Amino acid sequence: KMLQREYASRINITPDDVRAYYDGHQDEFKKDGKAQPFDQVKNDVAAVVKTQKEAAIQQQLFAELKDKYNVVIHRAALGGK
């Protein structure tokens, strides 16, 4: 829940962010070998942008916690490798 609050307070995704990601990564949004129109995939693009921003914020939060409390965070405990 704490992460969700932090994400909500720190993430601001603009339509320009979504469009810029799409423009730079159209190959990720292909169907039958063709890039799908932005209007058809904008929600998918926004989800990718949100996931990337959440990952960046998570890393920032973990760094802050490690600095503040001098702890070690084991990735295995987070489901990572």
Secondary structure, 3 states (H helix, E strand, C coil): CHHHHHHHHHCCCCHHHHHHHHHHCHHHHEECCEECCHHHHHHHHHHHHHHHHHHHHHHHHHHHHHHHHCCCCCHHHHCCC
